[in-house]
Amino acid sequence: MKLLFDQNLSPRLPDLLSDLYPQSAHVRSVGLREATDSVIWAYAREQGYAIVSKDTDFQQRSFLYGAPPKVIWVRAGNCPASTIELMLRSHSAAVHTFDLDAAAALLIIPFDLLS
């Protein structure tokens, strides 16, 4: 599964998670640093990415428009990239199952399940 990390997440995450999520990118690395949510949504849909974000904006778009693109909503406040990395690693089975489910549009990864 190719992940597109939103601006609110560390640009280091694609490299940190490349073993589990190859070909992932950050919005900065694909020229979308200042892009609107609509532009990011269209890019992710056209390029086959799932959007990963901590904001509710893409979660709400997922409810309105469905997939594609799929949305992974990481339910964590301000935290280091290592925490987001650990969350995505510990929930990798759920992420990959989500990718295979054609009907699924939104996956919520809660912070409280990290332990």
Secondary structure, DSSP 8 states (H G I E B T S, - for coil): --EEE-TTS-TTHHHHTTTTSTT-EEGGGGT-TT--HHHHHHHHHHHT-EEEESSSHHHHHHHHH-SSS-EEEEE--S--HHHHHHHHHHTHHHHHHHHH-TT--EEEEEGGG--
